[in-house]
Amino acid sequence: MIDVHCHLDKIKDMPLEKVIKKCEEEGLMAITSCASPNEKEQTLKLSENYKIIFATLGLHPMEAERIEDAKLEEYLEFIGKNKEKIVGIGEIGMDKWVEDRKREEDIFREFIELGMKLKLPLVIHCRGKMEEAIEVLAGYNYERILFHCFSGNATQLKKILENGWFVSIATNLEKSKNTKNAAKKVPLDRFTLETDSPWLDPFSKELKNKPWNIKYTAQKMAELRGLEKEEILKMAERNAKEIFKL
């Protein structure tokens, strides 16, 4: 099992050592995402200390809006120097709450180009700006792209699939009509599973989500498609290994 997108350093209701121990007991690997340069060392340390933890480095668009140019350049250089320690670039992208749209897109493009240069997959955040993100990405000839926490409509899903990209189905499956529809229709070789831990807890409104809750999503997705949960987990793991070269 692989949770392709979580934020282990943000989990506060359980000691991190216990979280990782339970992941090990569950036979679960997790890709923890750094969304701010302030978290980069901690993220890399987790992946270095635990065999089942992998890391991506990126910049959330709301962080990108307010980062200073010097710090941005320093961070991009840091990622390049540590490319062997990460499995992807992300999360990066666009967000409806960002006011400076030009800066948002400019920085998004910088990270896209860095990911392509380093030959690493891109993990895309596009809350409320799916069309804009698809349009930007379509200008690049790159297929190793994963739309994290996908909640787009059928037309957007079709565009993503036509470009050879992937979508990640999160633990908000039951709470999002679009996500549920995607879980029904996405080809079994083009999806992954994620929790976005500690966000998107399927059992409460609190920040208590954990990587092993991908089993919940797999069960719900299996029910929607008339398949077994283990088949969903197996396909999701295979796809994740393909995208991230695990």
C-alpha positions in Angstrom: 0.0 0.0 0.0 1.2 3.5 -0.8 -0.2 6.8 0.4 1.1 9.1 -2.3 0.5 12.4 -0.6 0.5 13.2 3.1 2.1 15.7 5.5 3.6 13.7 8.3 5.1 16.6 10.0 1.6 18.2 10.4 0.1 15.2 12.3 -0.2 16.4 15.9 -2.7 14.1 17.6 -0.3 11.1 17.6 3.4 11.0 18.1 5.1 10.7 14.7 7.1 7.6 15.8 3.8 5.8 16.5 2.4 6.9 13.2 5.3 5.5 11.3 5.4 2.3 13.4 1.7 1.7 12.5 2.5 2.3 8.9 5.2 -0.3 9.1 2.8 -2.7 10.8 0.2 -2.1 8.1 2.8 -2.7 5.3 2.3 0.8 4.1 4.6 3.2 2.4 4.0 7.0 2.5 5.2 10.0 0.4 5.3 13.0 2.6 5.0 16.4 0.9 6.9 19.6 1.8 4.8 22.6 0.8 7.1 25.3 2.2 10.9 25.8 2.3 10.6 26.1 6.1 9.8 22.4 6.2 12.5 21.1 3.7 15.0 19.7 6.2 12.5 18.0 8.3 10.9 16.4 5.3 14.2 15.0 4.0 15.1 13.8 7.5 12.0 11.7 7.6 12.7 10.0 4.3 16.4 9.5 5.3 15.5 7.9 8.6 12.7 5.6 7.6 12.8 3.1 4.6 9.0 3.3 4.1 8.9 7.1 3.9 9.7 9.0 0.7 9.7 12.8 0.1 8.6 15.4 -2.4 9.6 19.0 -2.2 7.4 21.8 -3.5 5.7 25.1 -2.8 2.0 25.5 -2.1 0.7 28.3 -4.2 -0.4 30.3 -1.2 3.2 30.1 0.1 4.5 31.0 -3.4 2.4 34.2 -3.4 4.4 35.6 -0.5 7.8 34.1 -0.8 10.7 36.6 -1.4 12.7 36.2 -4.6 16.0 35.4 -2.8 14.4 32.7 -0.7 12.7 31.2 -3.8 16.0 31.0 -5.7 17.7 29.5 -2.6 14.9 26.9 -2.3 15.0 25.9 -6.0 18.8 25.5 -5.7 18.3 23.4 -2.6 15.9 21.1 -4.4 18.3 20.6 -7.3 21.1 19.7 -4.9 19.0 17.2 -3.1 17.3 15.6 -6.2 18.6 12.1 -5.3 16.8 12.3 -1.9 13.3 13.0 -3.3 10.9 11.2 -5.6 8.9 14.2 -6.9 8.3 17.9 -7.1 5.2 19.0 -5.2 3.0 20.0 -4.1 2.9 22.9 -6.6 0.2 24.6 -8.6 -2.6 27.2 -8.4 -5.2 28.1 -5.9 -8.4 30.2 -6.0 -7.4 32.1 -2.8 -4.2 33.5 -4.3 -4.6 37.1 -5.3 -1.4 37.7 -7.3 -2.2 35.5 -10.3 0.8 36.4 -12.4 3.3 35.6 -9.7 1.4 32.4 -8.9 1.7 31.2 -12.5 5.3 32.4 -12.9 6.4 30.4 -9.9 4.3 27.4 -10.9 6.2 27.4 -14.3 9.5 27.6 -12.5 8.8 24.4 -10.5 7.4 22.6 -13.6 10.6 23.4 -15.5 12.7 22.3 -12.5 10.8 19.0 -12.3 11.3 18.3 -16.0 15.0 19.2 -15.7 15.4 16.8 -12.8 13.2 14.2 -14.5 10.9 14.0 -11.5 7.1 13.7 -11.4 5.0 16.7 -10.6 2.4 16.7 -7.8 -0.3 19.3 -8.6 -2.4 21.3 -6.3 -5.2 23.2 -8.1 -8.0 24.1 -5.7 -10.6 26.0 -7.6 -8.3 26.5 -10.6 -8.3 23.2 -12.4 -8.8 24.6 -15.9 -6.0 27.1 -15.4 -3.6 24.5 -14.1 -4.4 22.1 -17.0 -3.9 24.8 -19.5 -0.5 25.7 -18.1 0.6 22.0 -17.9 -0.6 21.3 -21.4 2.0 23.6 -22.7 4.7 21.2 -21.6 5.4 17.8 -23.1 5.5 15.9 -19.8 3.4 12.9 -18.7 4.7 12.2 -15.1 2.0 14.5 -13.6 -0.3 13.6 -10.7 -3.2 15.8 -9.8 -3.3 15.5 -6.0 -6.7 15.2 -4.2 -8.5 15.3 -7.5 -12.0 16.9 -7.4 -12.5 18.1 -11.0 -15.5 17.4 -13.2 -15.8 14.8 -16.0 -14.6 17.2 -18.7 -11.4 18.0 -16.7 -10.8 14.4 -15.9 -11.0 13.6 -19.7 -8.4 16.3 -20.4 -6.1 15.0 -17.8 -6.4 11.4 -19.1 -5.9 12.6 -22.7 -2.6 14.2 -21.7 -1.4 11.0 -20.2 -1.5 12.3 -16.6 -2.8 10.7 -13.4 -5.3 11.6 -10.6 -5.1 10.8 -6.9 -8.2 9.8 -5.1 -8.3 11.1 -1.5 -10.1 10.2 1.7 -12.8 12.9 0.9 -14.2 10.5 -1.6 -17.6 10.3 0.1 -17.8 14.0 0.6 -17.1 15.1 -3.0 -19.4 14.3 -5.8 -16.7 15.0 -8.4 -14.2 12.8 -6.6 -16.8 10.0 -6.3 -17.5 10.2 -10.1 -13.8 10.2 -10.8 -13.3 7.1 -8.6 -16.0 5.4 -10.7 -14.6 6.3 -14.1 -10.8 6.7 -14.0 -9.0 3.9 -15.7 -7.4 1.5 -13.2 -3.9 2.3 -14.6 -4.2 6.0 -14.1 -5.0 6.6 -10.4 -3.4 6.5 -7.0 -4.7 6.8 -3.4 -3.8 9.5 -0.8 -4.9 10.8 2.5 -3.5 14.4 2.6 -3.0 13.6 6.3 -3.8 15.2 8.7 -6.4 16.8 6.5 -9.5 15.1 4.9 -10.2 12.7 7.8 -13.0 10.6 6.6 -14.4 10.0 10.1 -14.4 13.5 11.5 -13.9 17.2 10.8 -10.8 17.3 12.8 -7.1 17.1 11.7 -6.8 13.4 12.5 -6.3 11.7 9.2 -3.5 9.1 8.9 -1.9 7.3 5.9 -3.5 4.0 6.6 -6.9 5.5 5.9 -6.2 4.9 2.2 -7.8 1.5 3.0 -11.1 3.3 3.6 -10.9 5.0 0.2 -10.0 1.7 -1.5 -13.0 0.0 0.1 -15.4 2.8 -1.1 -13.8 2.9 -4.5 -14.1 -0.9 -4.8 -17.8 -0.7 -3.9 -18.4 1.9 -6.6 -16.8 -0.3 -9.2 -17.9 -3.8 -8.1 -14.3 -4.8 -7.3 -12.4 -6.1 -4.3 -10.6 -3.6 -2.0 -7.4 -5.5 -2.4 -7.5 -5.1 -6.2 -7.9 -1.3 -5.8 -5.0 -1.2 -3.4 -2.8 -3.4 -5.7 -3.5 -1.2 -8.7 -2.9 2.0 -6.8 0.4 0.7 -5.5 1.5 -0.4 -9.0 0.6 3.0 -10.4 2.4 4.9 -7.6 5.5 2.9 -8.2 5.4 3.7 -11.9 4.9 7.4 -11.4 7.5 7.9 -8.6 9.9 5.1 -9.7 9.8 3.5 -6.3 
